[in-house]
Amino acid sequence: MARRERALASILAAATIIGVAATQKYSNFNLPSNPDIHRIDQADVAEKAKSYLGAPYSVDRSKGMVCTDVYVESAGLTETLIEAARTHPEQYSPFNERLVTFSQNIAFVAERLGVVQFDNTPENPQFPRRIQNVLSFQASNGTFTANPHAAVNPGYAVYFSQDSSGVPSHMGVVESVSPDGRPNDILHASSTAGKVIQESLVSILGKGYQVAGYGHLPLSGKFSK
């Protein structure tokens, strides 16, 4: 990612549009454990998510919820995500990862020019509401798996993609599972329904989604291979 930023910054500098953008060196790391997170049980996450059933869908947090809000709020991760990004900013991409690579590059240049403002920093109120940041947090903690067939528990986050890229564009909370740990019902904020709903995984997959992975709270769950 650092190489990509340097290349784009060099192009901008060569064009005498703006100077070389500052870059960071990206590396893997393990976030320090947060004792407050460990007080929340996975089952509690599912129960809390149920309390949001019927809440309106809205990108305006004062008026409703988007899909990430259901999980982040239920798991109590808002402040934890912000603090993690402040402590380890190198783990959180400045690019809009929901775009294809070419479009990411264009958006990056446009942001440096001030044409658009993605601003994926913890100071942005939208930061904990973006799927890529929730995913980055869980991946860095080792609590994310891209295995769509992993055995899970109620309260786990489930990520969905809608194309072959596998990049998550939607997420929800696992409400119930079968005896072998496969999700039955999902709690999620649906833009189509206009509110937070309970829906079977089969129904969601029937709408063209694929499971892109699962995540759980640190030290509160373990994935089966």
N, C-alpha and C positions, 0 to 999 in steps of 0.2 A: 504494500500500500504506500509506503514511504517513497519507493521508486516512482510510483505512478504520480504522486503529488509533485515530486521534483521535476518529472518530465513535463507535466502540464505547466508548472511554474516557469520552466525554461522557455516554453513556447510563448507564454505571455510576455516574458522579458524580451525575448528576441523580437517580438512584434512591437516592442516599446509601448505596450499598453499599460502594464503594471510591472512592478518589480518582482523578483523571484519570491514566491510565497514561502513562508516558513514551513518547515516540515518536521516531523517527529519520527523517531525510530520506533518501529512496532516490534513487540516481542511478547512471547507467552508469559503468563504469570498466574499465580493463584491469589485471589483476593483474600484479605484477612477475614476470619470468621466474624460474624456479627451475632452476639448473644441474643439480641432482640428478635432476630429472625427465628432462632431456634425455639422460641417460646410459642411459635405458631405451628400447630400440627396440620398436616396435609388435609385431614378431614375437616378441620376448622375453615380451611380455605374454601372448600366446596360449600360448606354451610353458609359462609359469608357471601359467596357468589349467589347463592339462592335468594338472599335478601334483596338482591338487585333485580330480580325478575320483574319485568314490566317497566323498568326505568327507561326513559326515552333515549333513543340513539341520537347523539349530537356531537359534532366536533367541538362545540362550545361546551367546555366542562361545566360551566355554570348552569347549563340547560340539560345536560345528559351525559352519556358515556359513549366511548368508542370501544372496540373490542379489547384493546390492551388495558383499558381502565378496569374492566371486570376482574382480570387476573391481578394486576398490580395493586389495586385497592384491596382486594380480598386477601392478598398475601402480605399486605402492609409493606410493600417494597418501594414506595415512592421516594422517601428520604434516603433509603439505602442505595437506590440506583443513582441518585444525585451525588451522594458522597463517594460512591465507587468511581464515578466518572471524574470527580475532582481529584481523587487520589491517583487514579490510573487513566488519564485521558487518552493514552496511546491505544487503549483497548476499544475505543469507540470511534467508529469511522466517521470522517467528515463528509463522506459521500452519501447520497440517498441510495441505499442499497436495493430499494424496490425498483429502481430503474435499470435497464440493461446497461452494460459497461459503457458503450458509446454515449448514451444519454447522461450517464453519471459524469463523464468527462466534460460534456457540454455544460451541465448544470454547475460543475465545480468552477469552470471558467466564468460562467455567468455570475456566480456568487462573488467571485473575486472582483468582478467589474461592477458589482452593486446592482445588477439587473434583477436578481432574485436573492432571496435570503432563506437558505435552508437552516443554517445556524444550529448544527447538532452539538450544542454545548450544554452542560448542566444548568447554565443560567437561563436557558430557554424553557419556559413553562411546559412546552410540548415535549421536552426530552424524555421524561418517563412514560410518555404516551406513545412512543414510537416502537414498533415491534423490533426493529433492528437493535435497539438498545437493551430491551428486555432479553433478547436472544444473546447478545454479546455478554451481558451480565451472567447469564446461566452457563454459557459456554466457557467463560473464564473461570467459573467455579467448578467446572466438571459436572454440572447438574443438568446438562442438555445432551440428548441423544438424537441423532438424525434417523435412527432406526424406526420406521413406521410400524413395525411389528413388536416393539418393546412392550413388555408387561408393565402396566402402570396402576396407580391407585387414584381414588377420588381426590380431587384437589390439585392434580397435576395440570400444568399448562400443556395445551396441545396447539401446535402450529400448523397452519394450512398454507399450501401454495396453489396456484391456479394454472401454472404452466410448467414446461419441462426444466426451467431454470432451478426449480426447487426453492426459490427465495420466498419466504413466508410473506403473505399479504393479509393474513387474518389469523386470529387466535381465539381460544376459549379456555374454559376450565372443565376438566373431566368431572362429571357429577357421579356417574355410576359405572361399574365395570362388571364384566362377566367373571365366572370363577377362574378363568385362565388369565385374567388381568387385561383383557381387551376392553376398550371403552364402549359403553352402550350409549349414554346420553351426555351431551355437552351443553354447558351454559355459556352463552356468548351474546354479544351485542350485535344484532343483525341490522344492517342498513336497509335491507329489503323489508323486514318486518317493522322497522322503525323503533325497535325497543330491544331490551335484553330478554332473550327467550331460552327455553330448554328445547333442544332438538337432538334427535338421534344421530349418531355418527353416520349411519347408513344414509340418512336423509341429506346430510351435508355433503357427503361424497357423491351423492346422486346429482348434485348441482355443479359438478365439475371440479371440486376441490380434491386435493390429495394431502394426506398427512405428511408434513415436512419434518416432524419431530416432536419430542416431548421434553418438558423441563419440570424440575421440582425444586423445592426450597433446599438450601444447603443443610447437609446432615440429617435431612428428614425423610429421605427415600433412597432407593437404590434400584437401578435398572437391571432387568434380566437380559442376558445376552441371547 
